[in-house]
């Protein structure tokens, strides 16, 4: 059974615009992976998104169950990505895997090297919508 994800109307619109721009450039694989994720999303108003769902600009703690490592990261648009500052692009394989997941959810996600990672969301540490910030 395919898992479902939840995204806000605002995130969905912005991500579709991003996908169109990226597909027109070069990174077709990343755009296709993100598009496939969004295709199975339940779309809700920003005010209705549960606080434990990973949205754009959310800070999340997750475990890579393939090796046991735990990370904290903020899910951001490509122009805001910074590995040194823990900001993962939505177009990175792990970024596309995180969008729409809830605390406790796990996902097996293919990586560019042909392997896959199993990620589990431990906690959504901060979410813009839960904080009343609907313009991020």
VEXVOVO-888375 format. One record per residue: x, y, z of N, C-alpha, C, CB in turn. Coordinates in steps of 0.2 Angstrom, whole numbers, plus 5000, padded with zeros to 4 digits. Last residue first. Glycine has a CB too. Layout:
VEXVOVO-888375
XYZXYZXYZXYZ...
This chain:
VEXVOVO-888375
502951595023503651575022503651525016503951535028501751645027502051675021502751645020502051745022501151595039500951565033501251595026500151575032501451565054501851595049501651565042502651595050501051495065500651555062500951595057500451595068501651385069501951445072501551505069502651455071501151295060500951285067501151355071501351225070501751335048501051345049500851345056500751295045503151305051502951375050502151385051503051405043503651205063503351205057503051275056502751155057504951115072504651185071504351175064505151235071505150975074505351025079505051095078506051035079504350835072504350895068504550955074503750915064505250685074504850745077504950795072505150755084505650575067505650565074505150625077506350575077505350495052505250555056505150545063504650595053506550385045505950385049505950455053505950335055507050315030507050365034506450365038507050435030508150205022507450205025507550265031507350135029508850225006508850245013508150235016509150315014509550124993509050164996509150175003508350124994510650134978510450104985509850144987511050114990511050214968510650154966510450114973511150104963511450334970511950284970511650214968512450284976510350424973510750424966511150364965511050484965509150324982509650374982510050364975510250354987507450294986508050274982508550334982507750264975506750265002506850314997507550294993506950385000505550215012506150195009506250235003506050115007504950295027504950295020505550265017504850365016503850315041504550295038504450295031504750225041503150425054503150395047503850375045502850445042503350495066503250425066503250385059502650405069502650645060503050615065502850535066503050645072502350635042502150645049502650615054501450625051502750705026502750645031502550675038503450615031502850815018502250785019502250725024501950755013504550785013503950825012503350785013503950855005505650695013505350715019504650755018505850765022506050665000505750605004505350635010506250555006506550784996505950754992505650704996506050734985507750775004507250825004506550805001507450885001508450664999508150665006507650715007508650665011508750714986508350654987508050644994508850594986508450884984508850834986508450774987509350854992507350974982507550934976508150884978507850984971507251034994506750994993506950954986506151034991508851045003508451064997507851014996508851074991509151075020509151025014508651045009508950955017510151145031509551165027509651115020509551235025511251145039510751095040510151115037510551095048512351225037511851255041511251205042511551325039513051155028513351175034512851195039513851225032512151145017512351085021512651105028512751035017510951235012511551245015511751185019511651315019509651315002510051255004510751275007510051204999508951414996509151425003509551365006508451435007508751374983509151434984509351444991508751494981507851264985508551254983508951314984508551234975506851275000506951284993507651284991506551344990507051155014507051225011507051225003507651265013506951095029506751075022506651145019506151035022508151075041507651115039507551105031507751195040508650945052508750975046508151025045508850935040509550825062509050875062509150915055509050925068509750645062509950715060509350765061510050715052510550495067510050545068510250615065509750545075510950335060511150405062510550445062511650435056510650205057510550225064510750295065510950185068510750155044511350155048511250185055511850205044509450145040509950105036510550105040510050125029508650245046508650175049509150125045507950155048509050395050509150355044509250285047509850375040507850495058508350445058508450405052508150395064507550675061507450605057507950555058507250615050506750815065507250775067507050705064507350765075506550975056506350905058506950865060506050875051505751125052506351095055506151025058506651135061505051185037504951145044505651125046504451085043505051235024505351275030505251245037505051345030503651145020504251185018504451225023504051225011503151015032503051065027503651105025502451115029502850875040503450915037503150955031503950865035501650875053501850855046502350905044501150865042501150905066501750855065501850835058501550795069500150995065500751015067501350965067500751045074499150975050499250955057500050975059499250875058498451115042498951055042499051035049499551085038497551215041497251145043497751095043496751125038498051325036497851335043497551265045497251375043498351295023498851295028498651295035499251365026497151165017497351235018497951245023496751275020497851015009497451055014497651125014497551025021497950874999498050944999497550975004498050974992498750724999498150755001498350835002497850725008499750664986499650704992498950724993500050774991500250604975499850564979499750604986500250504981500950694968500450664965499950624969500650624959502150724975501550774976500950744973501750834972502950624972502750624978502150674979503350654983503150644958502850584960502550584967503350524959503850774959503150764956502750704958503250774948505050724964504650774968503850774965504850844968505450654954505450624960504950664964506050614964505550744943505150694943504950654949505350644938506550834948505850854947505350804947505850904941507650744948507450774955506750794954507850834957507750724934507650664939507350694946508250624940508050844929507350814927507250754932507350784920508850974929508750924934508150884934508850954941508751074920509251024919509050964923509951044920507651174916508351184916508751114915508551204923506351134916506551174910507351184910506251244910506351074928506251034922506451064916505551004921506351194936506951144936506951094930506851104943505151254933505751284932506351234931505851334937504251154937504251174930504851204928503651224929504551144951504651084946504651104939504051034947504151274955504851254956505051194951505051234963502751254953503151314950503851294949503051384953502551154962502351144955502751194951501651144954502851224974503251164972503151154965503151104976501851324975502551344975503051284972502851364981500751234976500751284971501551304970500351344972501051164988500951134982501051174976500251104982501151264998501751224996501651194989501851175002499751304998500251354996500951314994500451405002499051195002498951224995499451264993498251254995500151075010499751135010499651155003500051195014500050895011500450965009499951015009500850955002500350735016499950795017500350855015499550795024500350575009500750625012500250685012501350645008500250395011499950465008500350515012499150465009501050255004500850295010500550365007501450305014500350114996500750174995500550225001500650214989500449945000500050005000500450065000499550005006
